[in-house]
Amino acid sequence: MKIIYTKKFSLDNMKIGHFTLFQGQGFYSRNIKAKQLKAGFTKDQARFTHIEVCCGGQNSLTVMPFQPIHIIDIREKHKGKFIRVVKYKGKEYNRKRYKVALWAVSKSNLRYDIFGIISFLLKFIKQNTKKFFCSELALYALQKEYPEALDSLEPDQCMPAHFTTEELDVVWEGYIT
C-alpha cells in the first residue's frame, strides 16, 4: 500500500469518493477487530473497525447503529480520533470517485442494519438485505462503478479491514484536529 500523505491534518485530503477508516474502541469495535484478526488480517489492518465514505472536505457519510445513514461533519463527530483516508486504485478513479460517493449518498436515511452487524459476528442471525452497515455500504458504492473491486467480495461479507489492502492507496493518516 503506497502512502501519499502530508503530516498535518487538512480537509483538503478528504476528497469526495475517498474512504475514511477509523480506529475503533468499545464493545462493537473489540468484537469486529477480533473477527478481522480471525479472518487473517494483520493487527494494523484489524485496528480499523469503522469506515465512512467521504463527501468532500469535512463532510462524511456515516452509518452508525440506531441512526439513519446521514452526512456528518467529521470535525465534530470524530474529533481526536485516529483515521486513515484511502482511495481505490482503479482505472480513472479520480473521475469515477464522484459516482461512488453519489451511490453511497443515494442510500441516505436508510436505517442501520443492526441485524447485519450481529450476523457479521454471529452467523446464525439473518441480516436485512435492504439495510447497510458501514463497510457494506462502502463496498456497495465502490462496486457500483468497479464490480471487481476487492476481489468481487459480496458487500455483506465486507469488513473495514478489506479497505486496507493493496487495491487502495493511503492518502493520509493521523488524528482529526
N, C-alpha and C positions, 0 to 999 in steps of 0.2 A: 504494500500500500504506500503510495507516494504522498508525502506530506508537503503541502504547498501553502503554508500559512505564515502570517506575521505573528509576533508575540502578543501584541496589545489587542484586547477585545475591541472590535469595531462592528457596528451594524452593517458596514459595507461587505463583510464576509457572509452575511446572511442573505443569499440570493434566492429569489423565488425558484422553487423546484429543487432546492438542496434539501438535505435531511439533517435534523439535529438529534444526535444521540445524547441521552442523559445518563450520568452515573447515578444509579438508584440507591435508595436507603429504605428501610422499613420492611414490613412483613411481606408484601407482594414482591418487592424487589429482591429480597433474600431468596424467595422461592423461585423466581424467574432466573436469577443468577445460578442457583443450584441446577435448575433444569437445563440451562445453557451449557454449564460445565459438563453435565451428564451427556449432553448431545455432542461433546467433543470440542467445544470452543475453548480457547485459551482463557486464562484469568483476565487478561486485558480485554478481550472481546466480551466476556461474560459480565464484566462490571457495568456495561451499558444495558439498562433494563427498561428504558422507555425511549421512544422515538417520536418525533413530530416532523411534519412537512413544513418547510419554510415558505412563507408567503411574501417574503421580501422585507428587509430591514428588521424592525422589532416584531413584526407580525409572524405568528406561527399557528398552524392548525393543530389543536390539541384534542386528544382522545383520552379522556380520563373517566374512571369509574363514577357512576351515578350522575353524570353530566352529559348533555348532548355534545356532539362534536362542534367545536366553535373556534374562532380565531381569538388569540390572546396576545398580549404584549409580553414577550419573554423577559423583559427587564423588570416587570412587576411580578409575574408568576414564578419565575425561576431565578431571581437574583441570587448570586452567590453560589449557584450550582456549577459543577464541572460538566462541560459539554464537549462534544466532538461534532463538527459540521462536516458532512461528506456530500460528494456528488457522484453520480453514476458516470462511468467511463464510456458509455455507449456513443456510437457514431451520432454526431450532430446534437449531443445532449444540451449544449448551451442554447440551442434553438428550441429543442423539444421540452426543456425543463418547465416552460410556461404551461404547456399542456398537462404535464404531470401534476403540477400544482392545481390546475383547474379541475382535473379528475378528482383530486382529493377534496377540494373545496366543494365540489358538487354533492358531497355526502354530508355537508354541514347540517346540523340539527338532528341527525340520527342519534339515537341513544347508544351508549356504550354497550358492547357485547360482554356483559358480566359473565354469562354462561360460557362464552368463548374463552375468556381468560381462565375460568375454572376448568374448562375441558382441556385447556392447554396444560394445566397442572394435574388434572385427574381425568384420564382418558374416557372413563365411563359416563361422563356428563356430556350431553349433546349440545352443540352450540347453535346459535341462531345465525343462519347464513345471510340474513338481511341487515345485520348489525356488524360493527367492526370493533376490534381492539387496536391499539396503536400501530404495531408492526404490520398487522393485517391490512390496515388502510394504506400505509406507506407502500407496501408491495403491490397492492391492488392498483394504486395510481401509477406506479412505475411500470407495471406490466401492461397497462392500457396502451402505452407507447412502445414498450420493449417486452413483448410476451416471453422472450427467452431469458429475461433478467433473473439473476440469482438461480441459474440452472432450472428455470421454469418451475420453481418451487410453488406449491399451492399457497395462496395467501393465508389460509387458516393454519398452516404449519410454520409460518414465518415467526421468527423471534428477532428482537432488536439486534442481537449479535450477528445475524445474517448481513446486516448493513455495515459490518466491519471487515468484509472480505476483500479480496483483490479486485473485485468488479467495481470498487468505489475508490475515489481519492479523498484523502483528508484535506479539507480546505483550511480548517482552523480547529484548534482545541485549546481549552483553558476554562477559566471561570468567568461567568457572566457578571459584569460590573455595572 
